């Protein structure tokens, strides 16, 4: 019998699955529909991130829901090892894809004139090749050493070592794994985005100086226009900070609780509440639902593409409706003749 907390967590997992599935599919549709998005180098990183999120959504999240509801391992040991391999691979790949996106933005903002020579499609393919090799290496090692299985604290097939004989090796592997995935990605995100923010604030100050000089010269300007200019200055400064905070903040909020919990559980004396384990897992899963909005759907280009797709569908629907109405009118007139 499920208690109230488990029912709430089950509903939360269902919501995350639905939002993640719909939003990531929408990003994929925009990528396929708009050739301009496909031409851009960041589009490759977004495509890889979307692929990882979609595969995680359809392969791991439903099985976590099954494990949470049934309170038992979904499938046999071999099946669970495959699922655990996918979970390790996809989560690592998605983190490194976010780091790659931050490096791309850093190059675009700090070296705008050399961006197209520094970040070409073949350079992006090389970076993606590294993310796949990096993710595959940790996943393969964990699977070959049988350090992947069903973990009841997270109701998931994930990194798990039930054998006491290899505990020391597993602890070392787990620390290395999270250091070279979560911690490495976090450091890259912080360094690159803080440099981007520094450059953005510098440009904002230059624009503010020019704006103030213009306002001083235009002595006859209406006070409301002057006030709007000052408000736009403030919004411009806040916009850059808000974007950077969103990139780093969502990464920390979603992944940090789960990673910290995985590190803390390595100490035998520490007891972890199973409900907290599942909550931290849900937070990690929620990143797959957040990413489409953080990196794609809230951008102007994706918004315009979504609008174009909707208008095209509505136009086609209206044409089909008018065609059927015209056909019905012809059929109704024909007997009268």
C-alpha positions as CSV (number, residue, x, y, z in Angstrom):
1,X,0.0,0.0,0.0
2,X,1.4,3.4,-1.1
3,X,1.5,6.2,1.5
4,X,0.7,9.8,0.8
5,X,4.3,10.8,0.0
6,X,4.7,8.0,-2.5
7,X,1.4,9.0,-4.2
8,X,2.6,12.6,-4.5
9,X,6.0,11.5,-5.8
10,X,4.4,9.2,-8.4
11,X,2.2,12.0,-9.6
12,X,5.3,14.2,-9.8
13,X,7.2,11.6,-11.9
14,X,4.2,11.4,-14.3
15,X,4.1,15.2,-14.7
16,X,7.9,15.3,-15.3
17,X,7.5,12.6,-18.0
18,X,4.7,14.4,-19.8
19,X,6.4,17.8,-19.7
20,X,9.8,16.4,-20.7
21,X,8.3,14.4,-23.5
22,X,6.2,17.2,-25.0
23,X,8.8,19.9,-24.7
24,X,11.7,17.9,-26.0
25,X,9.6,16.6,-29.0
26,X,8.7,20.3,-29.7
27,X,12.4,21.2,-29.7
28,X,13.1,18.4,-32.1
29,X,10.2,19.5,-34.4
30,X,11.6,23.1,-34.5
31,X,15.1,21.7,-35.3
32,X,13.7,19.7,-38.2
33,X,11.4,22.5,-39.4
34,X,13.7,25.5,-39.4
35,X,16.8,25.2,-41.6
36,X,18.4,28.2,-39.9
37,X,18.5,26.4,-36.6
38,X,20.1,23.4,-38.3
39,X,22.8,25.6,-39.8
40,X,23.9,27.0,-36.4
41,X,26.6,25.2,-34.4
42,X,24.7,25.5,-31.0
43,X,21.8,23.6,-32.8
44,X,24.0,20.5,-32.7
45,X,24.6,20.7,-29.0
46,X,20.9,21.3,-28.4
47,X,20.0,18.3,-30.6
48,X,22.3,16.1,-28.6
49,X,20.9,17.4,-25.3
50,X,17.3,16.8,-26.6
51,X,18.2,13.3,-27.8
52,X,19.6,12.5,-24.3
53,X,16.6,14.0,-22.5
54,X,14.1,12.2,-24.8
55,X,15.8,8.8,-24.4
56,X,16.0,9.3,-20.6
57,X,12.3,10.2,-20.5
58,X,11.1,7.1,-22.4
59,X,13.6,4.6,-21.0
60,X,14.4,5.4,-17.3
61,X,11.6,7.6,-16.0
62,X,8.7,5.1,-16.6
63,X,10.7,2.4,-14.9
64,X,11.4,4.6,-11.9
65,X,7.6,5.1,-11.7
66,X,7.1,1.3,-11.9
67,X,9.6,0.8,-9.2
68,X,8.0,3.4,-7.0
69,X,4.5,2.0,-7.4
70,X,5.4,-1.7,-7.2
71,X,8.2,-1.2,-4.6
72,X,10.2,-3.8,-6.6
73,X,12.8,-4.1,-9.3
74,X,11.3,-3.7,-12.8
75,X,12.4,-6.6,-14.9
76,X,15.3,-9.0,-14.4
77,X,18.9,-8.2,-13.4
78,X,20.1,-8.1,-17.1
79,X,17.4,-5.7,-18.1
80,X,18.1,-3.5,-15.1
81,X,21.8,-3.4,-16.0
82,X,20.9,-2.2,-19.5
83,X,18.6,0.5,-18.1
84,X,21.3,1.5,-15.5
85,X,23.9,1.8,-18.3
86,X,21.6,4.1,-20.2
87,X,20.9,6.2,-17.1
88,X,24.6,6.7,-16.4
89,X,25.4,7.4,-20.1
90,X,22.5,9.8,-20.7
91,X,22.9,11.8,-17.5
92,X,26.6,12.2,-18.1
93,X,26.1,13.1,-21.8
94,X,23.5,15.7,-21.0
95,X,25.7,17.4,-18.3
96,X,28.6,17.6,-20.8
97,X,26.3,18.9,-23.5
98,X,25.3,21.8,-21.2
99,X,29.0,22.5,-20.6
100,X,29.6,22.5,-24.4
101,X,26.7,25.0,-24.8
102,X,28.3,27.3,-22.3
103,X,31.7,27.1,-24.0
104,X,30.0,27.9,-27.3
105,X,28.3,31.0,-25.7
106,X,31.6,32.1,-24.2
107,X,33.4,32.0,-27.5
108,X,30.5,33.8,-29.3
109,X,30.5,36.6,-26.7
110,X,34.1,37.0,-25.8
111,X,35.5,36.4,-29.3
112,X,32.7,37.4,-31.6
113,X,34.9,38.2,-34.7
114,X,36.6,34.8,-34.5
115,X,33.6,32.7,-33.5
116,X,33.0,31.2,-36.9
117,X,36.7,30.2,-37.2
118,X,36.9,28.8,-33.7
119,X,33.5,27.0,-33.5
120,X,32.8,25.3,-36.8
121,X,30.5,22.3,-37.4
122,X,33.5,19.9,-37.4
123,X,34.7,21.5,-34.1
124,X,31.2,20.9,-32.6
125,X,31.3,17.3,-33.9
126,X,34.7,16.8,-32.2
127,X,33.3,18.2,-28.9
128,X,30.2,15.9,-29.2
129,X,32.5,13.0,-29.9
130,X,34.3,13.7,-26.7
131,X,31.1,13.9,-24.7
132,X,30.0,10.5,-26.1
133,X,33.4,8.9,-25.4
134,X,33.5,10.4,-21.9
135,X,30.0,9.2,-21.1
136,X,30.5,5.7,-22.6
137,X,33.7,5.1,-20.7
138,X,32.2,5.6,-17.2
139,X,29.0,3.7,-18.2
140,X,30.9,0.8,-19.6
141,X,33.3,0.5,-16.6
142,X,30.3,0.5,-14.2
143,X,28.5,-2.1,-16.2
144,X,31.4,-4.4,-16.7
145,X,32.2,-4.3,-12.9
146,X,28.6,-5.1,-12.1
147,X,28.2,-1.7,-10.3
148,X,24.8,-1.1,-11.9
149,X,21.6,-2.4,-10.4
150,X,18.3,-1.6,-8.8
151,X,18.7,0.9,-5.9
152,X,15.6,0.9,-3.7
153,X,16.4,4.4,-2.3
154,X,15.9,5.9,-5.7
155,X,13.5,3.2,-7.1
156,X,15.7,3.1,-10.1
157,X,18.3,1.0,-12.0
158,X,21.4,3.1,-11.4
159,X,24.9,2.9,-9.9
160,X,24.7,0.4,-7.1
161,X,27.1,-2.0,-5.4
162,X,25.6,-4.6,-3.1
163,X,28.9,-6.4,-2.6
164,X,31.0,-5.5,0.5
165,X,34.2,-7.0,-1.1
166,X,34.5,-4.2,-3.7
167,X,33.2,-1.3,-1.6
168,X,36.4,0.6,-1.6
169,X,36.8,0.5,-5.4
170,X,33.2,1.5,-5.8
171,X,33.6,4.5,-3.5
172,X,36.6,5.6,-5.5
173,X,34.8,5.1,-8.8
174,X,31.7,7.0,-7.6
175,X,33.8,10.0,-6.4
176,X,35.7,10.1,-9.7
177,X,32.5,9.7,-11.7
178,X,30.7,12.6,-10.1
179,X,33.9,14.7,-10.1
180,X,34.4,14.3,-13.8
181,X,30.7,14.7,-14.7
182,X,28.8,17.0,-12.3
183,X,31.7,18.9,-10.8
184,X,33.6,19.3,-14.1
185,X,30.4,20.6,-15.9
186,X,29.6,22.9,-13.0
187,X,33.1,24.5,-13.1
188,X,32.9,24.9,-16.9
189,X,29.4,26.5,-16.6
190,X,30.5,28.9,-13.8
191,X,33.7,30.0,-15.5
192,X,32.3,30.5,-19.0
193,X,29.0,32.1,-18.0
194,X,30.6,34.4,-15.5
195,X,33.0,35.6,-18.2
196,X,30.0,36.1,-20.5
197,X,28.2,38.1,-17.8
198,X,31.3,40.3,-17.3
199,X,31.5,41.1,-21.0
200,X,27.7,41.7,-21.1
201,X,27.9,44.1,-18.2
202,X,30.8,45.9,-19.8
203,X,28.8,46.5,-23.0
204,X,25.8,47.5,-21.0
205,X,27.9,50.2,-19.2
206,X,29.1,51.5,-22.6
207,X,25.6,51.7,-23.9
208,X,24.4,53.4,-20.7
209,X,27.2,56.0,-21.0
210,X,26.1,56.8,-24.6
211,X,22.5,56.9,-23.6
212,X,23.1,59.3,-20.8
213,X,25.2,61.6,-23.0
214,X,22.3,61.6,-25.5
215,X,19.8,62.4,-22.8
216,X,21.9,65.3,-21.6
217,X,22.1,66.7,-25.1
218,X,18.4,66.4,-25.7
219,X,17.3,69.0,-23.2
220,X,13.8,69.3,-24.7
221,X,13.1,65.5,-24.4
222,X,9.8,64.7,-22.6
223,X,10.3,63.3,-19.0
224,X,8.4,60.2,-19.8
225,X,10.8,59.3,-22.7
226,X,13.8,59.9,-20.4
227,X,12.2,57.6,-17.8
228,X,11.6,54.9,-20.3
229,X,15.3,55.1,-21.4
230,X,16.4,54.7,-17.8
231,X,14.1,51.8,-17.2
232,X,15.4,50.1,-20.4
233,X,18.9,50.5,-19.0
234,X,17.9,48.7,-15.8
235,X,16.1,45.9,-17.7
236,X,19.1,45.4,-19.9
237,X,21.4,44.9,-17.0
238,X,18.9,42.6,-15.2
239,X,18.3,40.5,-18.3
240,X,21.9,39.3,-18.7
241,X,22.1,38.5,-14.9
242,X,18.8,36.6,-15.1
243,X,19.8,34.4,-18.0
244,X,23.2,33.5,-16.5
245,X,21.5,32.8,-13.1
246,X,19.0,30.5,-14.9
247,X,21.7,28.5,-16.7
248,X,23.7,27.9,-13.5
249,X,20.8,27.8,-11.1
250,X,18.8,25.1,-12.8
251,X,21.9,23.0,-13.1
252,X,22.6,23.3,-9.4
253,X,19.0,22.9,-8.1
254,X,18.3,19.9,-10.3
255,X,21.6,17.9,-10.1
256,X,23.3,19.0,-6.8
257,X,20.8,17.3,-4.4
258,X,21.1,14.0,-6.2
259,X,24.9,14.0,-6.5
260,X,25.4,15.1,-2.9
261,X,23.0,12.3,-1.7
262,X,25.0,9.8,-3.8
263,X,28.2,10.9,-2.2
264,X,26.8,11.0,1.4
265,X,25.4,7.5,1.1
266,X,28.9,6.1,0.6
267,X,29.4,6.6,4.4
268,X,27.8,3.5,6.1
269,X,27.0,5.5,9.2
270,X,24.7,7.9,7.3
271,X,21.1,6.8,6.9
272,X,19.1,8.3,4.0
273,X,15.4,8.6,4.0
274,X,14.0,6.7,1.0
275,X,11.5,9.5,0.2
276,X,14.4,11.9,0.0
277,X,16.3,9.6,-2.3
278,X,13.3,9.6,-4.7
279,X,12.8,13.4,-4.4
280,X,16.5,13.9,-5.3
281,X,16.0,11.6,-8.3
282,X,12.9,13.5,-9.4
283,X,14.9,16.7,-9.2
284,X,17.5,15.2,-11.5
285,X,14.8,14.0,-13.9
286,X,13.2,17.5,-13.9
287,X,16.3,18.9,-15.6
288,X,15.2,17.0,-18.8
289,X,11.9,18.9,-18.6
290,X,13.6,22.3,-17.9
291,X,16.3,22.1,-20.6
292,X,14.0,22.7,-23.6
293,X,12.8,26.0,-22.1
294,X,16.1,27.1,-20.7
295,X,18.1,26.5,-23.9
296,X,15.6,26.5,-26.7
297,X,11.9,27.3,-26.5
298,X,12.2,30.7,-24.8
299,X,14.6,32.0,-27.4
300,X,13.1,34.2,-30.1
301,X,14.1,31.9,-33.0
302,X,12.3,28.9,-31.5
303,X,9.3,31.0,-30.5
304,X,9.0,32.3,-34.1
305,X,9.4,28.7,-35.4
306,X,6.6,27.4,-33.1
307,X,4.4,30.3,-34.2
308,X,5.0,29.5,-37.9
309,X,4.2,25.8,-37.3
310,X,1.0,26.6,-35.5
311,X,-0.1,29.1,-38.2
312,X,0.7,26.7,-40.9
313,X,-1.4,24.0,-39.2
314,X,-4.3,26.4,-38.5
315,X,-4.2,27.6,-42.1
316,X,-4.2,24.0,-43.4
317,X,-7.1,23.2,-41.0
318,X,-9.1,26.2,-42.1
319,X,-8.5,25.4,-45.8
320,X,-9.7,21.8,-45.2
321,X,-12.8,23.1,-43.3
322,X,-13.7,25.6,-46.1
323,X,-13.2,22.9,-48.7
324,X,-15.6,20.6,-46.9
325,X,-18.1,23.4,-46.5
326,X,-17.9,24.1,-50.2
327,X,-18.3,20.5,-51.0
328,X,-21.4,20.2,-48.7
329,X,-22.9,23.3,-50.4
330,X,-22.4,21.8,-53.8
331,X,-24.0,18.5,-52.7
332,X,-27.0,20.3,-51.3
333,X,-27.5,22.3,-54.4
334,X,-27.1,19.3,-56.8
335,X,-30.4,17.5,-55.9
336,X,-32.4,20.8,-56.2
337,X,-31.2,21.1,-59.8
